[in-house]
Amino acid sequence: MIARSFANKRPLSRARQGSSIAEMPFVLWAIFIGLLFPLAILISMGYRASVVYFATDAACRKASKAPSFTEAQTRATTTMTTDLATFSGISNVVPVLTIKTKSLSNASSTTSTTVLAPGTVNTSQNIYFVILGVDADIDPLVHFAGGFMGLNVPGLTGPYTLHFTSQAYVENPNGLTE
């Protein structure tokens, strides 16, 4: 008879109302801190990186239209400086302009970071390109000072260094000697 009375009772269960209110702070914390906050940091870094990419491309195209190589270097530097001046979180921008000479008869190519020697430009045998390489530090939206668990994590505790490259055909190859 005792066994029968326990068998007829229902097992204890949660009340149907009010159980989720106790779990709500943890769920909100997990959503905002665990998902949305890191996502906002990644989005801001992606946005800043795309700004530097498009500034690199614009600076390379302006440099390719310059009448001389020294003017091309000046145009690339000033274009990068003016394009990135209005954006925060982008620092240590170092543009380097090089000349790429590609032979039409074979697949060989040479690069030079200085002006070409006078009399070496031959547009019937070579194609000339300018390549703009840019190193830039992309800062995260929020810096976590002191490191994360004692570690230095680029993009979380400090800036993330990226390298961007753009290449454009030189419109005035004879100016590469100046």
N, C-alpha and C positions, 0 to 999 in steps of 0.2 A: 504494500500500500504506500509505503514511503517512496519507493522507486517511481510509482505512477504519478505522484504529485510533482516530482521534479521534472518529469517528462512532459507534463502539460504546460509548464511555464515557458514563456518565450525568452530567448537570450536577450541580455541587455544590449541596447544599441544607442547610437547617438541620437540626440534630438534632431529633428529635421530642420529646425531653425536655429541660427546663431552659431553654428559650428564653423562657418567660413570666416566669421569676424575675427576669430583668434588667429587664423592663418594669414590674414590680409597684410599685416606689416611685413612679414617675411616675403610674401609674393611681390609686394610693391618694391621692396628693397632689391630683390632679385631682378626684377624687370628694369628698374632705373639704373642701379649701380652695376649690375652684372651684364646687362645687354645694351641699354641706350647710351650710357656714358662712354663705354669703349667704342661704340659705333660712331658717336659724335666726334671722338678723337680721330678715328680712321678717316671719316669723311672730311674733316678739316685738313688733314695731311694730304689726302688725295686731291682736294681742291687747290691747295698751295702748290703741289707738285705739277698739276696741270697748268697753272698760271706760269710757272717757270718754264715748262715745256713750250708753251705757245710764245713766250717772250724770247726763248732761244731761237725758235723757228723764224720769228719776225726779224730778229737781229741778224741772223744769217742771211736772210733774203736781202736786207738792206746793205749788208757788207758785200754781197755778190754784185751789186750794182755800182759800187764805188769806182772812181777812175784810177785809184792806185791802192796798193796793199796797205800802206800806212793809213790812208783814209778809211779803208775797210776796217782796220783794227779800231780806229777811233769811232766809226759808226756803230760797230758791234758793241763796244763798251758803253757808249752813250745811250744807245737804244735799250740795252739791258737795264741800265741804271734808271732811265725814265719810266720804262714799263713796269718795273718792280717797286718803284718808290711809293706807290699808293697802297701796297699790300703789306700787311704785317705778318710776322712769322717766317719770313724768308731772309736769311742772312748769309754772310760770307760767300757772296756770288763772285766766282772767278771765271771770266770768259777767256778762252784761249783759241785764237784763230790760226788755222793751218791751211796750207795750199796742198791740194792733191793733184798730181799730174798723172793722167791715165793715157797710156799709149793706145792708139787706134789699131796698130798692126799686131800687137800681142796683148796679153792680159796683165802685163806688168804695170805697176804704179809706184810712184814715189811721193813722199810727203815732206813738207818743209814748213818750219815755223817762222822763217824769215823771208825777206824778199828774194825773188829768184835773181840769178846772175844776169846781167845785161846780155842780150843776144841769145838767150836760151829758150825763149818762148817761140814755139813752132806750132801754130794752129792747124797746119795741114797734117801733122802726125800725132798730135796730142789733144786731149780734152782737159780743161782745167776746172777744178772745183775748189770752193772754200768750205772748210769744215769748221764749225763752231762747236767747241766742247765747253760745257759749263758745269762746274761743281758748285753745288748750293746746299746749305743746311736748311732743312725743313723742320720747323718747330712744331711740337704737338700743341693741341688746344690748351692743355693744362700741364704744367710741369709738376712732377712729384719730386720734391726736394729730398735729398738724403738717400735716394735709390729705392728700388722696390725690393724688399726683403734683402737689403744689402747688395743688390746687383745694380749695375748701370745698364739700363735697357734703352737703346736708341729708339726714339719715337714715343717713349713713355716717361723716362726720367731726363731726357735731353734731346737735342736735335738729331735728326736722321739725315745723313749726308747722301745725296743722290748725284749722279752724273748724267747729264743730258747731252745729246749730240744731234746736230742738224747739218745737212749738206745741201749746197746749192751750186748750180752751174755759174761760172764767172762770165759776166757779160762783156767785160773788157780785159781779156787776157794779157794784152800788152802792158797794162798798168801794174801787173804783178812784179815788175822789175823796179818799181819806184816805191 
